[in-house]
Amino acid sequence: MAVAVDVLLLGLVVAVAWKLCQWKRSPGGAPLRSVTLCLLCAALSYPVAMPGGASGVDTVAGHGTAKLIQNVLLLLTVYFLMCFYLYSADGPGARRRARREAVIVALVAVAITVAALSVPHEVFAGSFSTADMTVPQIAFFYVTAGLYLMYALGAAGLWTRRYAGMSRRPHATGLWMAAVALSSMAVACAVRAVIVAIRWTGTSVPHPLMSAVAFLLVASILLFVAGVTYSGARARITSTRLWLRHRRDHRRLRPLWELLSETYPENVLRPASTTWWDRMRARGVHRRYHRRIVECRDGLVGISPHLTDEDDDERAVLDLAPAELAARLRHTSTRIGQGGMTPRRALSLAGAPGDDRQSDVQQLIAVADALRTAA
């Protein structure tokens, strides 16, 4: 359980940081603002719930304050989650509905605060499993907060399933994960409300049942965080793979680029930046990769007329294997440096059977690898 909580807190911190960066780039988006505040409230509630954080808050503000702050933050978490769906619908009554929901969550927060302050601190200081539910204020505190959480999470789960059915992968996958998580959290809150009602009558509840409900809550929150970050994380993984591939292909093209740039130095484009940061960030890597492809193509266009003599068949040159073409390119480059070449018409050496950009690049890399092997 402790490991799951640590993983959850780490996931929340990463999700909050990611959403804050998005919010900074687009501060006017109400749905983005709502989901960011939702994750932020959820992340803030966990340090307060931890033993060290709770004891620190209780020492400063009195016993039971940490629990009250945690529950208010959880209420705000599900409220902002509802606001996200309300603003995403973009209906004419979205803002009015959000204000109405704000009044409801404010009333619930005031009610549980009054209930918590109306009992001695030592009565309210216990956890959910150890609290004396026969005290009406304690039972009211947990039931009221739990019922609102059940209502908000259930509504959010229904909206999430609706959007998941209308979406396409990979967004639909993340939405279905979030929908299952929200529904599971709503079920767990309902079970906790039943447990409170049973304990209010003085009947004890088996400890394994309460542990199972707590585990369900933690697992559901983990699944929810994974769902809301799934599409973004998948996009980041895809962009990272592309970044690594472009860096690798840029290095693999170096032998061909060096040969052609020595032969035709005027084809080398001036780099936009030579800083270390530009060489590492995605935009700089992609720009350098595409620039090297352009420079290799320009060099091939320039050297292609010199690859054939009067007795050579142009078709035979086009059908050369990468190793044979690499040897002829090296020999022709040396002859151009010595002068006295009589060019013929240019050949389309950059074309590939696939007739697409990736096939073109793979042919250039094959020739570059052959040059490296020969060297």
C-alpha positions in Angstrom: 0.0 0.0 0.0 2.8 2.4 0.9 4.5 1.8 -2.5 1.2 2.4 -4.3 0.8 5.7 -2.5 4.3 6.8 -3.4 3.7 5.9 -7.0 0.4 7.8 -6.9 2.0 10.9 -5.4 4.8 10.8 -8.0 2.2 10.4 -10.8 0.2 13.4 -9.5 3.3 15.6 -9.2 4.2 14.8 -12.9 0.6 15.3 -14.0 0.4 18.7 -12.2 3.7 19.9 -13.6 2.6 18.9 -17.1 -0.8 20.6 -16.8 0.7 23.7 -15.3 3.0 24.0 -18.3 0.0 23.6 -20.6 -2.0 26.2 -18.6 0.9 28.7 -18.8 0.9 28.4 -22.6 -2.9 28.6 -22.8 -4.2 30.5 -19.7 -7.6 31.3 -21.2 -8.9 27.7 -21.5 -11.6 27.0 -18.8 -11.4 23.1 -19.3 -7.6 23.1 -19.0 -7.8 25.4 -15.9 -10.3 23.1 -14.3 -8.4 19.9 -14.8 -5.2 21.6 -13.6 -6.8 22.8 -10.4 -8.4 19.3 -10.0 -5.0 17.6 -10.1 -3.4 20.3 -8.0 -6.0 19.9 -5.2 -5.5 16.1 -5.4 -1.8 16.5 -5.1 -2.0 18.9 -2.2 -4.4 16.6 -0.3 -1.8 13.8 -0.1 1.0 15.5 1.9 -1.7 16.6 4.4 -2.9 13.0 4.7 0.6 11.6 5.3 1.5 11.0 9.0 4.3 13.6 9.0 2.3 16.3 7.2 -0.8 15.6 9.3 1.1 15.8 12.6 2.7 19.1 11.5 -0.6 20.7 10.6 -2.3 19.4 13.7 0.6 20.7 15.9 0.2 24.2 14.4 -3.6 24.5 14.0 -5.0 21.9 16.4 -5.9 18.2 16.2 -8.1 17.2 13.4 -7.3 20.2 11.2 -5.2 18.1 8.8 -8.1 15.8 8.2 -10.5 18.6 7.6 -8.2 20.3 5.1 -7.7 17.0 3.3 -11.4 16.4 3.0 -12.0 20.0 1.8 -9.3 19.5 -0.8 -10.9 16.3 -2.0 -14.2 18.1 -2.3 -12.5 20.8 -4.4 -10.8 18.0 -6.5 -14.1 16.5 -7.6 -15.7 19.9 -8.0 -13.1 21.0 -10.5 -13.4 17.7 -12.2 -17.1 18.3 -12.7 -16.2 21.8 -14.0 -13.9 20.3 -16.5 -16.7 18.3 -18.1 -19.2 21.2 -17.8 -16.8 23.6 -19.6 -15.8 20.9 -22.1 -19.5 20.6 -23.1 -19.4 24.3 -23.9 -23.1 24.6 -23.5 -24.9 27.9 -22.9 -25.5 26.9 -19.3 -22.0 25.7 -18.4 -21.0 28.6 -16.3 -24.4 28.8 -14.6 -24.2 25.1 -13.8 -20.6 25.5 -12.5 -21.7 28.3 -10.2 -24.5 26.1 -8.9 -22.1 23.3 -8.2 -19.8 25.7 -6.5 -22.6 26.7 -4.1 -23.3 23.0 -3.3 -19.7 22.2 -2.6 -19.3 25.3 -0.5 -22.4 24.2 1.6 -20.9 20.7 2.0 -17.5 22.2 3.0 -19.2 24.5 5.6 -21.3 21.6 6.9 -18.4 19.2 7.5 -16.3 22.1 9.0 -19.1 22.9 11.5 -19.4 19.2 12.4 -15.7 18.9 12.9 -15.4 22.0 15.1 -18.4 21.0 17.2 -16.7 18.0 18.8 -13.6 17.8 21.0 -10.3 17.6 19.2 -9.5 14.2 20.6 -12.7 12.7 19.2 -12.1 14.0 15.7 -8.4 13.1 15.7 -8.8 9.5 14.7 -8.7 8.0 11.2 -11.7 6.6 9.3 -11.0 3.1 10.6 -10.6 4.3 14.3 -13.1 7.1 14.5 -16.0 6.8 16.9 -19.0 6.8 14.4 -21.5 6.6 17.3 -20.8 10.4 17.7 -23.4 12.0 15.4 -21.1 14.8 14.3 -18.4 12.3 13.3 -20.8 10.2 11.3 -22.3 13.3 9.7 -18.8 14.5 8.7 -17.9 11.2 6.9 -21.3 10.6 5.4 -21.8 14.1 4.0 -18.3 14.2 2.5 -18.7 10.7 1.2 -22.1 11.2 -0.4 -20.9 14.4 -2.2 -17.8 12.5 -3.5 -20.0 9.7 -4.7 -22.3 12.1 -6.5 -19.5 14.1 -8.2 -17.5 11.0 -9.1 -20.5 9.2 -10.4 -21.5 12.1 -12.6 -18.0 12.5 -13.9 -17.8 8.8 -14.6 -21.0 9.0 -16.7 -19.6 12.0 -18.7 -16.3 10.2 -19.2 -17.9 7.1 -20.6 -20.0 9.3 -22.9 -16.9 11.1 -24.3 -15.0 7.8 -24.5 -17.7 6.3 -26.7 -17.4 9.4 -29.1 -13.6 9.4 -29.2 -11.0 7.5 -31.1 -7.8 5.9 -29.9 -5.6 6.7 -28.2 -7.8 9.3 -26.5 -10.6 6.8 -26.1 -8.3 4.4 -24.2 -7.4 7.0 -21.7 -11.0 8.1 -21.3 -12.2 4.5 -20.7 -9.4 4.1 -18.0 -10.6 7.3 -16.4 -14.2 6.2 -16.6 -13.6 2.9 -14.9 -11.5 4.6 -12.2 -14.2 7.3 -11.5 -16.9 4.6 -11.3 -14.8 2.5 -8.9 -14.1 5.5 -6.7 -17.9 6.3 -6.6 -18.6 2.7 -5.6 -15.9 2.9 -2.9 -17.4 6.1 -1.5 -20.8 4.5 -1.4 -19.4 1.5 0.4 -17.8 3.8 2.9 -21.1 5.6 3.5 -22.7 2.2 4.2 -19.9 1.3 6.6 -20.4 4.6 8.4 -24.1 3.9 8.8 -23.4 0.4 10.2 -20.8 1.7 12.6 -23.2 4.5 13.7 -25.5 1.9 15.1 -22.7 0.5 17.1 -22.0 -2.6 14.9 -18.4 -3.3 14.1 -17.2 -3.8 10.5 -14.5 -6.4 9.6 -11.1 -4.7 9.2 -10.3 -6.6 5.9 -13.4 -5.0 4.4 -12.2 -1.5 5.3 -8.7 -2.3 4.0 -10.2 -3.6 0.7 -12.2 -0.3 0.3 -9.1 1.8 1.0 -7.1 -0.3 -1.5 -9.8 0.2 -4.1 -9.7 3.9 -3.6 -5.9 4.1 -4.1 -6.0 1.8 -7.1 -8.8 3.8 -8.7 -6.9 7.1 -8.2 -3.8 5.5 -9.8 -5.9 4.3 -12.7 -7.5 7.8 -13.1 -4.2 9.6 -13.2 -2.9 7.1 -15.7 -6.0 7.6 -17.8 -5.9 11.4 -17.9 -2.2 11.3 -18.8 -2.3 8.4 -21.2 -2.8 10.2 -24.5 -0.2 12.9 -23.6 2.3 10.3 -22.3 1.8 8.3 -25.5 2.4 11.4 -27.6 5.5 12.2 -25.7 6.8 8.6 -26.1 6.2 8.8 -29.9 7.9 12.2 -30.1 10.9 10.9 -28.1 11.2 7.9 -30.5 11.2 10.3 -33.5 13.8 12.5 -31.8 16.1 9.5 -31.2 15.6 8.2 -34.7 16.4 11.6 -36.2 19.5 11.9 -34.1 20.6 8.5 -35.1 19.9 9.0 -38.8 21.7 12.4 -38.7 24.9 10.7 -37.4 24.5 7.8 -40.0 24.3 10.3 -42.8 27.5 12.0 -41.9 29.9 10.1 -44.2 27.8 10.8 -47.3 27.3 14.4 -46.2 31.0 15.0 -45.6 31.9 13.6 -49.0 29.3 15.7 -50.8 30.0 18.9 -48.8 33.7 18.7 -49.5 32.9 18.4 -53.2 30.2 21.1 -53.2 30.8 23.3 -50.1 28.4 25.9 -51.5 25.5 23.5 -50.8 26.0 23.5 -47.0 23.3 25.6 -45.4 24.1 28.0 -42.6 22.9 26.5 -39.3 20.3 28.5 -37.3 22.2 27.9 -34.1 25.3 26.0 -32.9 24.6 26.0 -29.2 24.5 22.8 -27.2 20.9 23.3 -26.2 19.8 23.6 -29.8 21.6 20.4 -30.7 19.7 18.5 -28.0 16.2 19.9 -28.1 13.6 18.4 -30.4 13.2 21.4 -32.7 17.0 21.7 -33.3 17.4 17.9 -33.8 14.6 17.8 -36.4 15.9 20.9 -38.2 19.5 19.6 -38.4 18.2 16.2 -39.6 16.1 17.7 -42.4 18.9 20.2 -43.4 21.3 17.3 -43.7 18.9 15.4 -46.0 18.5 18.5 -48.2 22.3 19.0 -48.4 22.8 15.4 -49.3 20.2 15.6 -52.0 21.7 18.8 -53.4 25.1 17.2 -53.5 23.8 14.1 -55.3 22.1 16.3 -57.9 25.4 18.1 -58.4 27.5 15.0 -58.6 25.1 12.8 -60.6 26.1 14.2 -64.1 29.7 13.1 -63.5 28.9 9.5 -62.5 28.6 8.3 -66.1 31.0 8.4 -69.0 30.0 8.4 -72.6 30.0 4.6 -72.7 28.0 4.1 -69.5 24.3 3.3 -69.4 22.4 5.7 -67.1 20.0 2.9 -66.1 22.9 0.8 -64.9 24.0 3.7 -62.6 20.5 4.0 -61.2 20.4 0.3 -60.4 23.8 0.2 -58.6 23.8 -1.3 -55.1 24.6 1.1 -52.2 28.1 -0.3 -51.9 28.8 0.1 -55.6 27.2 3.6 -55.7 29.3 4.6 -52.6 32.5 3.5 -54.4 31.6 5.4 -57.5 30.7 8.5 -55.5 34.1 8.5 -53.8 35.9 8.0 -57.0 33.9 10.7 -58.8 34.5 13.1 -55.9 38.2 12.6 -56.3 38.1 13.2 -60.0 36.0 16.4 -59.6 38.7 17.7 -57.2 41.3 17.0 -59.8 39.3 18.8 -62.5 38.7 17.9 -66.1 35.2 16.3 -65.7 32.8 16.4 -68.6 29.3 16.3 -67.1 26.2 14.8 -68.7 22.6 15.3 -67.7 21.7 14.9 -64.0 20.4 11.6 -62.7 17.7 11.0 -60.1 19.8 9.2 -57.5 17.7 10.2 -54.5 14.7 8.2 -55.7 13.8 4.9 -54.1 11.4 2.0 -55.0 9.1 3.1 -52.2 8.7 6.5 -53.8 8.2 8.2 -50.4 10.4 10.3 -48.1 11.3 7.6 -45.7 12.4 5.2 -48.5 14.5 8.1 -49.9 16.1 8.6 -46.5 16.8 4.9 -46.1 18.6 4.8 -49.5 20.7 7.8 -48.4 21.6 6.1 -45.1 22.4 2.8 -47.0 24.9 4.7 -49.2 26.3 6.5 -46.1 26.8 3.2 -44.3 28.6 1.8 -47.3 30.9 4.8 -47.3 31.6 4.3 -43.6 32.3 0.6 -44.1 34.7 1.2 -47.0 36.5 3.9 -45.0 
